Amino acid sequence: MDLRLPKPAPDQKLRRAEALDALDSVLPFDRRDFLAEILTDDDVATLRHLAKEGIGENSLRALASDLGYLEAWSLAATGFSLPWPAPEALLIKFVAHHLWDPAKRETDVSHGMPEDVTAALKSAKLLRVDGPHAPNTVRRRLSSWSTLTGWRGFVGKFNAPGLRSAIKLAVRASARPRGRKSKKAVTADILTALLKACAGDRLVDVRDRALLITAFASGGRRRSEIASLRFEQIVEEEPVPADPKAPDGDKLPCLSIRLGRTKTTQADSDAFVLLVGRPVLVLKGWLERAGISEGAVFRGIDRWGNLEKRALTPQAVNLILKRRIAEAGFDPMAFSAHGLRSGYLTETARRGIPLPEAMQQSQHRSVQQASNYYNDAERTLGRAARLIT
């Protein structure tokens, strides 16, 4: 990776890697060497301090990822590690490198991110897009930068009028439409095909069936929530009526999943979602087959079919979905793990389930966000677009 500055001395890199090993439950193992090479000693100390302060694993993982990107960008763009606090001019440079006008770039090659910076970030596998970044990605990284600045005891320039104006103008110029995290939703028909793709009796098949059906049926849980799910969060409930209108009729097995800390709930909240019927049987089948009675529910399986103790990472959950999508005959580029979440809400709309009821299970906090998926399904099934057919 060519980032202009000399690489750290071997002993310095080893020391940072060992310090990052203390965060092995948070940071992907295959990224620790990269982070040890890019982050400074102070960066590593800050991340370890945040972990001791009890910041959520997902938040810490996101901060570490953003910090790694910011340091790599700073090395490529300026030849130096990030200064703390960053001057307003550097913040504006970051915006200018990531949000720019594609039309102007055609006549002015110096507009936007310089080619050498682009090449350095691509060689580090940190940059995948050729055009301007998504505005939300830029805002998130600036927010992480601001958070880390505050944790270091500095006051940044993140609310400076010049920066706010630059962001506003750059977003307008970049004209990049907001894309969805998953181009296509994993609706019930897609899920059925995925479950057929892992219908075998291998341990990995049993795990993947349980993972996919649990993630969908529990309201479209985020990949981070599935990866961090622990046996202790699962509570056996009394069987529930198969038909709510016939309470004395046949019963279905029921489990509740206590969510704890998520993107929209706090660790001490009593938020929970339910699994009813077939998903309960599939999940119990996995736990029994794997002999899991404590700790992580969904774990890695090595190439010889042996169960590992370490929980799956959120990235692994996404890769499992994509692999099964390909095996089912679909385009893996069109789907991501977030498709389970959007697919759940899409399916509830198709079946006429009221949005508030669907949100109880999905645990969406924002009606507007949840209704984006819900309304798309309603519009395709409604009469408004069928005035002339």
C-alpha positions in Angstrom: 0.0 0.0 0.0 1.6 3.3 -1.1 0.6 6.0 1.3 3.7 8.2 1.0 4.9 7.8 4.6 7.3 5.1 5.5 5.7 2.1 7.1 6.0 1.8 10.9 9.0 -0.2 12.2 8.3 -3.9 12.7 8.4 -3.7 16.5 6.1 -0.6 16.5 3.6 -2.4 14.2 3.8 -5.5 16.4 3.1 -3.5 19.5 0.1 -1.9 18.0 -1.2 -5.3 16.7 -0.9 -6.7 20.2 -2.8 -3.8 21.6 -5.5 -4.2 19.1 -5.7 -8.0 19.9 -7.4 -6.9 23.2 -10.3 -5.7 20.9 -10.5 -9.0 19.1 -14.3 -9.3 19.7 -14.8 -6.0 18.0 -12.3 -5.7 15.2 -12.2 -8.2 12.3 -9.1 -10.3 12.6 -8.1 -9.7 8.9 -8.1 -5.9 9.4 -6.0 -5.7 12.5 -2.7 -5.8 10.6 -3.9 -3.1 8.4 -5.0 -0.9 11.3 -1.8 -1.5 13.1 0.0 -0.2 10.1 -2.2 2.9 9.6 -3.2 3.9 13.1 -0.9 5.8 15.4 -0.2 4.8 19.0 -2.5 7.5 20.2 -5.3 6.1 17.9 -4.9 2.7 19.4 -4.9 4.1 22.9 -8.1 6.0 22.1 -9.9 2.9 20.8 -8.9 0.9 23.9 -10.1 3.7 26.1 -13.5 3.7 24.4 -13.8 0.0 24.8 -13.1 0.3 28.6 -15.7 3.1 28.8 -18.3 0.6 27.6 -19.1 2.0 24.2 -21.2 -0.5 22.2 -19.3 -3.0 20.1 -21.1 -1.9 16.9 -20.3 1.8 17.6 -16.7 1.0 18.4 -16.3 -1.1 15.3 -17.7 1.7 13.1 -15.4 4.2 14.8 -12.3 2.0 14.2 -13.3 1.5 10.6 -13.8 5.2 10.0 -10.6 6.1 11.8 -8.6 3.7 9.7 -10.1 5.3 6.5 -9.5 8.8 7.7 -5.8 8.1 8.6 -5.3 6.4 5.3 -6.8 9.3 3.4 -4.8 11.8 5.4 -1.5 10.0 4.6 -2.4 9.8 0.9 -3.7 13.4 0.7 -1.2 15.3 2.9 1.7 12.9 3.6 1.0 13.1 7.3 -1.2 11.3 9.9 -4.3 13.1 11.1 -3.6 16.2 13.2 -5.7 16.5 16.4 -7.7 18.7 16.3 -8.0 19.0 12.6 -7.9 22.5 11.1 -11.0 23.6 9.2 -9.1 23.6 6.0 -8.4 19.9 6.3 -12.0 19.1 7.0 -13.1 21.1 3.9 -10.4 19.3 1.8 -11.9 16.0 3.0 -15.4 17.1 1.8 -13.9 18.3 -1.5 -12.2 15.0 -2.1 -15.4 13.0 -1.5 -18.3 15.1 -2.7 -17.8 16.7 -6.2 -19.5 17.4 -9.5 -19.1 14.5 -12.0 -19.8 16.9 -14.9 -17.1 19.3 -13.9 -14.6 16.4 -13.4 -14.9 15.7 -17.1 -13.4 19.0 -18.0 -11.2 19.5 -14.9 -9.2 16.5 -13.8 -8.1 18.3 -10.6 -11.7 18.5 -9.4 -12.6 16.0 -6.7 -10.2 13.4 -5.3 -6.7 13.5 -7.0 -5.8 10.4 -8.9 -2.9 9.5 -6.7 -5.1 9.6 -3.6 -7.7 7.5 -5.3 -5.0 5.0 -6.3 -3.6 4.8 -2.8 -7.0 4.2 -1.2 -8.0 1.6 -3.8 -4.7 -0.3 -3.3 -5.6 -0.4 0.4 -9.0 -1.8 -0.5 -10.6 1.2 1.2 -12.2 2.7 -1.9 -14.6 1.0 -4.3 -16.4 3.8 -6.0 -15.1 5.9 -8.9 -17.6 8.7 -8.5 -18.4 11.0 -5.5 -19.3 9.3 -2.3 -22.7 9.0 -0.7 -23.4 12.2 1.3 -24.5 10.1 4.3 -21.1 8.2 4.2 -19.2 11.5 4.3 -21.4 12.9 7.1 -20.9 9.7 9.1 -17.1 9.8 8.8 -17.1 13.5 9.8 -19.3 12.6 12.7 -16.8 9.8 13.8 -14.0 12.3 13.3 -15.8 14.7 15.6 -16.5 12.0 18.2 -12.9 10.9 18.3 -11.7 14.5 18.5 -13.9 15.0 21.6 -12.7 11.8 23.2 -9.1 13.1 22.9 -10.1 16.2 24.8 -10.1 18.7 21.9 -12.8 20.9 20.4 -13.0 20.5 16.7 -14.2 22.8 13.9 -17.0 20.5 12.8 -19.7 23.1 13.2 -17.8 25.9 11.6 -20.0 27.9 9.1 -17.4 27.3 6.3 -17.6 23.6 6.7 -21.4 23.5 6.9 -21.6 25.6 3.7 -19.0 23.4 1.9 -21.0 20.3 2.7 -24.3 21.8 1.6 -22.8 23.0 -1.7 -20.9 19.8 -2.3 -24.0 17.6 -1.7 -25.9 19.6 -4.2 -23.1 19.4 -6.8 -22.4 15.7 -6.4 -26.1 15.0 -7.2 -25.7 11.4 -6.2 -29.1 9.7 -5.5 -29.4 7.9 -2.3 -29.2 4.2 -2.8 -30.5 1.4 -0.7 -28.3 -0.8 1.4 -29.6 -3.8 -0.6 -30.8 -3.2 -4.1 -33.4 -6.0 -3.8 -35.4 -7.1 -0.8 -35.3 -10.7 0.5 -39.1 -11.3 0.5 -40.8 -14.6 1.5 -40.4 -16.1 -2.0 -36.6 -15.3 -2.0 -36.2 -16.6 1.5 -37.9 -19.9 0.5 -35.4 -20.3 -2.3 -32.5 -19.5 0.1 -33.7 -22.1 2.6 -33.8 -24.7 -0.2 -30.2 -23.8 -1.1 -29.1 -24.8 2.4 -31.5 -27.8 2.8 -28.6 -30.3 3.4 -27.7 -32.0 6.6 -24.2 -30.5 7.0 -23.6 -28.5 10.1 -23.1 -25.4 8.0 -26.5 -26.0 6.3 -28.3 -26.3 9.6 -26.6 -23.1 10.8 -27.4 -21.1 7.7 -31.0 -22.2 7.7 -31.4 -21.1 11.3 -29.5 -17.8 10.7 -31.6 -16.8 7.7 -35.0 -17.7 9.0 -34.3 -16.2 12.4 -33.1 -12.9 11.0 -36.1 -12.6 8.7 -38.9 -13.8 11.1 -37.6 -11.8 14.0 -38.4 -8.6 12.1 -35.5 -8.4 9.8 -32.8 -8.1 12.3 -29.6 -6.2 11.4 -26.6 -8.3 10.6 -24.8 -6.9 13.6 -27.7 -8.1 15.9 -27.6 -11.6 14.4 -23.8 -11.8 14.7 -23.9 -10.7 18.4 -27.0 -12.8 19.4 -26.3 -14.9 22.5 -28.1 -17.9 23.9 -28.9 -15.9 27.1 -31.1 -13.5 25.0 -33.4 -16.3 24.0 -36.3 -17.0 26.3 -38.8 -19.9 26.0 -42.4 -18.6 26.0 -45.7 -20.4 26.4 -47.1 -21.7 23.1 -49.4 -19.3 21.3 -52.6 -19.9 19.2 -52.0 -20.8 15.6 -55.1 -18.7 14.8 -55.4 -15.6 17.0 -59.2 -15.8 16.4 -59.3 -19.3 17.9 -57.4 -19.0 21.2 -58.4 -22.5 22.3 -57.3 -24.1 19.0 -53.9 -25.5 17.9 -50.8 -24.0 19.5 -47.5 -23.0 18.0 -44.1 -22.9 19.8 -42.9 -19.4 20.8 -39.6 -17.8 21.8 -38.7 -14.2 22.6 -35.4 -12.6 21.8 -34.3 -9.9 24.3 -32.6 -7.3 22.1 -30.4 -5.5 24.6 -28.3 -2.8 23.0 -29.0 -2.2 19.3 -28.9 0.7 16.9 -32.3 1.9 18.3 -32.4 0.4 21.8 -30.3 0.7 24.9 -28.6 -2.2 26.8 -31.0 -1.8 29.8 -34.2 -1.7 27.7 -36.7 -4.5 27.8 -37.3 -4.5 24.1 -37.9 -7.9 22.6 -39.2 -9.6 19.4 -40.9 -12.9 19.0 -40.3 -16.1 17.0 -43.4 -18.2 16.4 -43.9 -21.6 14.7 -41.4 -22.9 12.2 -38.6 -20.4 12.9 -38.6 -21.7 16.5 -38.2 -25.3 15.4 -35.4 -24.4 13.0 -33.5 -22.3 15.6 -33.9 -25.0 18.3 -32.7 -27.6 15.8 -29.5 -25.6 15.3 -28.8 -25.1 19.0 -29.3 -28.8 19.7 -27.2 -30.0 16.7 -24.4 -27.6 17.6 -24.7 -28.3 21.3 -24.9 -24.6 22.2 -26.2 -23.8 25.7 -24.4 -20.6 26.3 -22.6 -17.8 24.5 -22.8 -16.9 20.8 -25.7 -18.5 18.9 -24.2 -18.2 15.4 -20.6 -19.2 15.2 -18.0 -19.9 12.6 -17.5 -23.4 11.1 -14.1 -24.3 9.8 -13.3 -26.0 6.5 -13.5 -29.4 8.1 -17.0 -28.8 9.5 -15.9 -28.1 13.1 -17.8 -25.6 15.2 -15.7 -22.6 16.4 -16.2 -20.8 19.7 -16.0 -17.3 18.2 -19.2 -15.7 17.0 -19.7 -14.8 13.4 -18.8 -11.2 12.4 -21.4 -8.9 10.8 -19.4 -9.2 7.6 -19.6 -13.0 7.8 -23.4 -12.8 8.1 -23.5 -10.7 4.9 -21.2 -13.2 3.1 -23.4 -16.1 4.1 -26.4 -14.4 2.6 -24.6 -13.6 -0.6 -23.3 -17.2 -0.9 -26.7 -18.7 -0.5 -28.2 -16.1 -2.9 -25.8 -17.3 -5.6 -26.5 -20.9 -4.9 -30.2 -20.1 -5.2 -29.6 -18.7 -8.7 -29.9 -15.0 -7.9 -27.4 -12.2 -8.4 -25.4 -11.7 -5.2 -24.5 -8.1 -6.2 -28.2 -7.2 -5.9 -28.6 -8.4 -2.3 -27.0 -7.7 1.0 -27.9 -8.7 4.6 -30.0 -5.5 4.9 -32.3 -7.1 2.3 -33.7 -9.3 5.1 -34.7 -6.2 6.9 -36.3 -4.4 4.0 -37.8 -7.7 2.8 -39.6 -8.3 6.1 -41.3 -4.9 5.9 -42.1 -5.4 2.2 -43.7 -8.8 3.0 -45.8 -7.4 5.8 -47.2 -4.7 3.4 -48.0 -7.4 0.8 -49.9 -9.3 3.4 -51.8 -6.3 4.7 -50.3 -6.2 8.1 -50.6 -2.7 9.6 -47.4 -0.7 9.7 -47.4 -0.2 13.6 -47.7 -3.9 14.1 -44.8 -4.6 11.7 -42.7 -1.9 13.4 -43.2 -3.7 16.8 -41.4 -6.7 15.4 -38.8 -4.8 13.2 -38.2 -2.3 16.0 -37.9 0.6 13.6 -37.9 3.9 15.5 -38.8 6.1 12.5 -42.2 5.7 10.9 -40.8 7.5 7.9 -37.9 5.1 7.4 -40.1 2.0 7.9 -42.8 3.3 5.6 -40.3 3.7 2.7 -40.2 -0.1 2.3 -43.9 -0.6 3.3 -45.1 2.1 0.9 -43.1 0.7 -2.1 -45.0 -2.6 -1.8 -48.4 -0.9 -1.4 -47.8 1.3 -4.4 -47.0 -1.6 -6.7 -50.1 -3.4 -5.5 -52.4 -0.3 -5.5 -54.6 1.4 -8.1 -52.9 4.8 -8.4 -50.5 3.6 -11.1 -53.1 1.6 -12.9 -55.4 4.4 -14.3 -54.4 3.4 -17.8 -53.5 -0.2 -18.4 
